[in-house]
Amino acid sequence: MFRTQYDSDISIYSPEGRLYQIEYAMQAVAQGSTALGLKSKTHAVVVTLMRSSDELSSHQRKIFKVDGHMGIAISGLTADARVLLKFMRNETLHHKFVYGSDLPTGEVVSSLAMKSQRNTQRWGRRPYGVGLLVIGYDGGKTHLYQTSPSGNCFSYYAQAIGSRSQSARTYLEKNFKEFPELGLEELVLHGVKALKESSGKETLTKLNVGIAVVGKEQKFEILKPNKVQTYLDQILQTEGEIEIENENENEKDQEAETLELKLD
């Protein structure tokens, strides 16, 4: 049996119980540029790697504002993300108009998951080929959610999606226990360091790195390139200090070995 017999429509199961079009959509997310999020008790942060289609074009935005207390980072098809972003904005505006308050982040994500799931069970549709990291602050708490084309949504302390995101997840897994007590500056630095782990040989600059923050007494804000550059400079400075320390330690080890040889 060939896979093409069972991937012509979203509502056709393979003999193994798989829906191939959903897997294809999730692969589109996995091939998108890296996006990651992390949160503390007071703030939530998303960091993305932005790419340009060619040397003459600008870098494609990967972070968008939903409301004053919420925003998203995306990996996958940007056109699909705009459709979901419009839906989320309409939901938050409607809730604010009717109830006069901010719509809780978890409710928006649940509605978004239901919207995504409908496209996985109806003939003639296709899943959205984009994954979202949603950050928000409401009810005195920070939130970080991930949504996928299958309609699943999960809450995280920290998460990374997109191409080469495993390296970023490894960094986050090693350090996430200290995130809850961190301030905003330290949290952003951890996010940029995690992104650097997954960037490979690609150089991080203020033009291809996107950072957004939200939290206690902090409306959702996408940082300006000059502010992004300050974080990149701090990381470069820290790495330079570590290299100097390692060189000094190596010199001391070599001197100790030389003395041992002379004594012998």
N, C-alpha and C positions, 0 to 999 in steps of 0.2 A: 504493500500500500504506500502511496506517495503522499507527502504532506500537502501538495497542491490540491488534493481531493477534498481537504477539510479546512482550507484557509480562505475559501472564496467568499465566506460570509461570517459575520460575527456570531451568529446563532448556531453554527454547526460544530458539534463536538467531534474530536477525533476518537478512535477506539480506546486511546489511553486516557480519555477524559480531559483533554486539553483544548483550550480555545486559542488557536494560533494567532489570530489577529490581536488579541490582548498581549500576547508575548511580543509580537512585532512592535506594538505601541510602547511597551516597556523597554524594548531595545532602543527605540528612538530617544527615550529619556537617558538611557545609559550612554548613548553616544553624544549627548549634549555637553556643553561646557560645564565645568565643575561649579556647584553651588553648595554651600554649607551653612549651617546655623547652629547656634549654641546659646544657652541662657544661664543666668544666675538668678538669685532671688529677687533682684531689682531690675535687671535689664535683659533684653534678648537682642541678638545680633545675627545678621546674615552677611556673608561675604561671598562674592562671585567672581569668576574669571570671565571677562568679556572678550569676545573675538570679533574680528572684522573679516568680511567676506573677501576683500582684497586690499592691496596697499593704499588704494585711493578712497576707500570707504571709512566711515566712522565705526567705532566699536558698538556692537549691538547691546542695548540695555537688557539687563537680566533681573533688575530689581524694580518693583512697582509699588506705589502707595495705594492701599485700599481705603483706609480711613485714617483719622488722626491717631488711632491706637493700634493700627494693624497694617501689615504690608507683606509682600511675598517676594521670594526669589525663585527663579524658574530654571529648569533644564529640559531641553527638548525643543519642540516646535513653538516658536514665539507667536505665530499666528493663532494657534490653539490657545495659548496662554492669554491672549488678549480677550478671547471670548469668555474664558472663565473669570478673568479680572473684571470684565463688565458685569457679569452675573454677581460677583461678590460685592461690587460697589453698589449695585441696585439693592441687594439685600440689606446692606448696612444703612443706606439712605432711607429705605422704607421703614426700617425699625426705628431709626432716629426721628423720622417724621411722625410716626404713630405713637411711640412711647417716650420720646424726648430723651433717650439715653443711648449709649453705645451698645451695639449688638455684641454679645460675648463671642470671643474668637472661636470657641469650641462649637457653637451653633452654626457659624458660617462654614466651618470646615465640614460639619455633618451634612449640611445642605449641599455643599459642593461635591461631597462623596456620593450622595444620592444622584445628583445630576450626572456625574461621570458613570455611575453604575448603570443608569438607564440606557446608555449607549452600548452597553455590553450584552444586552438581552433583546434588543429590537432589530428586526430585519431592516436592511437598507441604511444602517448607520455604521459609524466606525468609532473606536475609542479615541479620546483626546490623546495626542502623542506628546504629552508634557507632564512633568512631575513638578509639584510645588512644595516649597518650604514656607510655611506660614508662621509669622511671628506676631505676637500681640501682647498687650498688657491691659488687663481688666480684672475687676474684683480683687485688686491688691496682689495679683499674681502675674508672673510672666508665663507665656505659652509658646511652644514650638511644636508644630505639626508637620507631617509629611503626607501628601496625597499622591496617589498613583493612578494610571489610566484604568486599572481594574476596578476602581471605586473604593479601594481600601484607604484608610487614614489611620495614622498612629501618632501618639504623642512621644516626644523625645526630650532628653536632656541636651543632646547634641547629635547632629546627623549630617551626612554629606551625600550628595547625589551627582550623577553625571559621569563623564569619562574620567578615568584615573582617580575616582573618588575613594578607592580603597585605601590609598596612602593617607588621605585626609582623615578617613574614619579611624585608621590605626592610631594616628596622633590623638584624635579626640577620645578614643577609648582609654588611652594611657593617662589622660589628664582630666577627664570629666569630673572626677570626684572633688576636685578643688574649685570647679566652676561656680557652685552655689554661693560661695562667700566672696567672690571677686567683685571688684568695682568695674565700671564701664571700660576704662582704659585698658586694664589687664585682660578683660574679656575680648575686646577687639583685637588685641595683640595675639592672643591665642588663636583667634579665627584666621588672622592673616598668616600665622605660622603654619596652621593646618593647610591652608590653601597653597602655601609655598611647597609643602611636602608633595602635593599632587600636581604641581605645575611642571615638573620635569625640568627640561632644559629651557623652558620658556621664561623669560625675564619678567618679573612683576613690576609694573609701572603704575603711576597714578591714572593712566588712560585705560588700562585693561583690568583694573581691579575696582570692583564696586562694593561699597560697605553701607549698610543701613542699620540703624539702632532704634529701639523703642524701650520704654520702661517707666519706672516711677518718676513722675514729674518730668518726663521726657516724651514728647510727641514723636511719632514716627518720622524719621529724618534720614534722607539719603545724603551721605557725606560728600562734600565738594572734593574735587581732585586734589587741591592743596592740602586739605586735611588728611586725605588718604596717604599723601606723600609723607606726612609726618610719622605715620605708623610704619611705613616702609623703611624710613630712615632709622627709626628706633631699632627695628629688627636687624638691619645691616650693621648698626653700631654694636649691638649685642653679639652678633656672630663674629665681628672683628675682634672683640674682647676675648671671646672664647678661643679663637684661633691663636691669639697672643699667649693666653694661659697655657694652651696645649704645647706651643713651641717652647715656652719656658720650662714646662715639665719634661719635655723630651731632652732639652739641654742638660737639665739636672740629672736625668737618668744616665745620659752619656758620660757626664763627669764622674758619676758614682761608679760606673763600669770601668772607666779609665783608672780610677784610684784602686779598685779591686785588683786589676791586672798588675799595677805597679807593686802592690803589696805582695802579690803572689810571686 
